[in-house]
């Protein structure tokens, strides 16, 4: 968790950037069952907040292949200023 906090702190300090994206692997509570997910948080200079895209997946270790599951979900909506 410290790595995620450090990454977010670093991104918040990028005042001159046109945008950034921060990806990480995690677990999502999907109806009481833990599901592996990749989440990507994105921001662009003209946005008032970040948007997060969450994609469920099956890790390679489960059945010796990597597989995306279903459609990605987005959290938040970009409201672009000006």
N, C-alpha and C positions, 0 to 999 in steps of 0.2 A: 504494500500500500504506500510505502514511502516513495517508491519510484513514480507512482501515479501522481502523488501530491507534488513531488519535485518537478515533474514534467509540466503539470498545469501551472505551477508557479513560474516556470521559465517562459511558457507561452504567454502568460499574462504580462510579462515584462517586454514583449516584442511590440512596442508602440509604433514602430515604423514599418511593420510588415503589412503587405497587402492582404494577407490571409494566412491561415495555417490549418493543419489537420493533425489530430492526435488519435492514433489507433491503439487498441489494447484488446487482449483476450480476457474473458471473464465468464461468470455464470449468471444466468437469468432465471428467476423463479417463474416457470411457465406452468401455471395451474397446479402448484404444489410440487412440481418436479423440477430439479435443477437441470438446465440445458446449457451447453457450451455456446458462447456467442463471441463474435468479434464486434466491437463497437468503435465507431469512428466519429469523433467530435470535430466539427468544422466551424470556422469563423472566417468572414471576409470583412474588410475595413468598413464597408458601408452597412454592415448588419448591426442590429441593436442587441443581438444575443447569438449564442451558438446553436447549432443544430446537431443532433446525434442520430446516426444511422446504426441500427442494431441488426446483425445478421446471425441467425442460428446456424450451427454447423456440427458435423460429426468429425471428431478428431481422427487422424490417421491411425492412432493406436487402437481405436475401437474395433475396426475390421480391416485394417491394413489398406485403407484408402481414406482420403479426405473428401468430404461431401458437404456442399451448402444445403441447408434445409429450408424450404419455403421461400417466401418473399421477404426482403428486408423491411424493417419497420423504422419509421422516422419519429423522433421525439423533438418537438419544438417546430417552429415555423419561422423562416427568415422574414423579418420586416426590414427592408432595406431603406436606409435614410436617404433623403434628398434625391 
